[in-house]
Amino acid sequence: MSETQSSPVEVTGARSFVRRRPVAAFVALAFALSWGFWLLLYLTSSPVMFFLGALGPAMAAAIVAWQVGTLQPWLGRVLRWRVSPWFYLFAFGFPVLLYGVSNAILAVFGAQPDLSLLGQRLPAYAVTWVAAFFMGGLEEPGWRGFALPRLEQRYTPVRATLLLGVVWGLWHLPVEPLAIVVTVPLAFFYTWLFNRTGSALLCVLLHASITPAQEHLSLVADSPVVDLTIGVTLIAAAIGFVVATRGRLGLPDGGIGNDPAVPAGPPVTDNQRSRS
């Protein structure tokens, strides 16, 4: 059989895999696109390659959603903005609260947070927020807008979040080798926000808010103790979300964000919670 004759069979096989395993296809394509662009970043030092790499998950989600016939519902989740103002407050304010708690804990144990730094860092915070929106936040149409609701159809919210947090961290390897240390606990906050709103856009805003908080809201000199305190605060907050929601992480019985296009997934039994 000639190459031209075999290619339609290969295409059909690829499409069949995408339709049968959309999450696996999305992850493979997101890694291939992003790591490919980031390889070009190292070869060319072009910031455009970094930006294109950051768009890898969104591009992969769009391609796979189109292939499986769910492009319109996916776009609806990406563009959904009509949610309660309280969720906007969470997206913008929760990272500030996390780092406020970290600074308070450090102060209790003898550190001296320099509050005067806040005024100096506000302009940098704003600039970093805008950069993070485009250089990181636009990942979210892939991770939360596409992968999370499908994982929650198969796994409990806790397991789905842990799995996605690990994949998300591994995806960062070429540019942030230790990202997995923070992506796993952070993933729980994104899951809760997405489950409550059905909006990947709100997750974009949360992502854009977390990065400047990480860079500018630690008000003591950097040290292993400071890093440990911030890490413990993130993990404790993630555990708090799991406990407070009894493992559901905001996933209602009627569907994600009351969106009938996104199934709520299997009920979470007590045995499943204990295993999660």
Buried (B, 14 or more C-beta within 10 A) or exposed (E): EEEEEEEEEEEEEEEEBBEEEBBEBBBBBBBEBBBBBBEBBEEEEEEEBBBBBBBBBBBBBBBBBEBBEBBEBBBBBBEBEEBEEEBBEBBBBBBBEBBBBBBEBBEEEEBEBEEEBEEEBEEEBEEBBEBBBEBBBBBBBBBBBBBBBBBBBEBBBBBBBBBBBBBBBEBBBBBEEEBBBBBBBBBBBBBBBBBBBBBBBBBBBBBBBBBBBBEBBBBBEEEEBBEEBBBEBBBEBBEEBBEEBEBBBBBEEEBBBEBEBBEBBEEBEEEBBEEB
